[in-house]
């Protein structure tokens, strides 16, 4: 089998741990029954020997496969990793979702997206990345009694994402230590109102309202202080007419949304201003993970 899992961008400003979307930037894994277990890696992580000896995808796959089939078997895993590691693009969630869905498929169990999503919650306690990795599109999610409830909106081809990806990673766990344990009433009301308004803007395709909606007071600027140049990334993007420009997940990537006809110009402007960072334009993924029989 071969599975494709998309990159994701979470939070989208005020939607802390709840909102996310899926990008047409994918990791893929070919899994083949084998007499000898083996792992090969292309792309991201190729220079990390530990990913061959302690690979989280393989560990989760075997755990779920054993639960589903009752068998311990050997497989060959061929990874092609395109999602940057520790850059706020959901690389960990892609691993979790991909491993679970693959294990179901190889065990001969029907792959239901709802089941994959709720199983993924056992490895990732926040649904903001795992929900769009499973369903694609824009997702708004909550967790109630250990179950994820998600609303999805398909995203049109008329809008694109321009990503600015710094060469410096940011650890999500470390990034969370920068956040306070208590927030003011003003900060809470701001994020509640803006996250609700942002969700409504996505659902109604009011792209002109995204900039107004995507105002965060809980996490974004506190995280951006780790790499102050990100403030300039946002400033340039908004000055050049971005629909919205927000920190992707916990960073360090910055996500800028634009109309399709503006994408090339925005990409060129950001490349000119930040030549030492990678800048690229991507469509949105509306499908989530996808399995092919090889």
SULJOZI-V383460 format. One record per backbone hydrogen bond with DSSP energy under -1.0 kcal/mol. NH is the residue of the N-H (numbers start at 1). CO is the residue of the C=O. Records with the same first field share a line. If there is no record, write none. Layout:
# SULJOZI-V383460
NH = CO  CO
This chain:
# SULJOZI-V383460
2 = 292
3 = 29
4 = 290
5 = 27
7 = 25
8 = 89
9 = 21
11 = 19
12 = 10
15 = 11
16 = 14
18 = 15
19 = 15
20 = 139
21 = 9
22 = 137
23 = 7
24 = 283
25 = 23
27 = 5
28 = 80
29 = 3
30 = 78
31 = 1
32 = 76
34 = 74
38 = 75
40 = 77
42 = 79
44 = 81
46 = 43
48 = 45
51 = 48
52 = 49
54 = 50
59 = 55
60 = 56
61 = 57
62 = 58
63 = 59
64 = 60
65 = 61
66 = 62
67 = 63
68 = 64
69 = 65
70 = 66
76 = 32
77 = 38
78 = 30
79 = 40
80 = 28
81 = 42
94 = 90
95 = 91
96 = 92
97 = 93
98 = 94
99 = 95
100 = 96
101 = 97
102 = 98
103 = 99
104 = 100
105 = 101
106 = 102
107 = 103
108 = 105
109 = 104
112 = 110
116 = 112
117 = 113
118 = 114
119 = 115
120 = 116
121 = 117
122 = 119
123 = 120
124 = 120
131 = 127
133 = 129
134 = 130
135 = 131
136 = 132
137 = 285
138 = 153
139 = 20
140 = 151
141 = 18
142 = 149
144 = 147
147 = 144
149 = 142
151 = 140
153 = 138
159 = 156
160 = 258
161 = 282
162 = 256
163 = 280
164 = 254
165 = 278
170 = 86
175 = 171
176 = 172
178 = 175
179 = 176
188 = 184
189 = 185
190 = 186
191 = 187
192 = 188
193 = 189
194 = 190
195 = 191
196 = 192
197 = 193
198 = 194
199 = 195
200 = 196
201 = 197
202 = 198
203 = 199
204 = 200
205 = 202
206 = 201
207 = 205
209 = 206
210 = 207
213 = 209
214 = 210
215 = 213
223 = 219
224 = 220
225 = 221
226 = 223
227 = 224
230 = 227
231 = 228
233 = 229
234 = 230
235 = 231
236 = 232
237 = 233
238 = 234
239 = 235
240 = 236
241 = 238
242 = 237
243 = 257
244 = 257
246 = 255
248 = 253
249 = 10
251 = 248
253 = 87
254 = 164
255 = 246
256 = 162
257 = 244
258 = 160
260 = 158
262 = 259
263 = 260
266 = 262
267 = 263
268 = 264
269 = 265
270 = 266
271 = 267
272 = 268
273 = 269
274 = 270
277 = 274
278 = 165
280 = 163
282 = 161
285 = 22
289 = 133
290 = 4
292 = 2
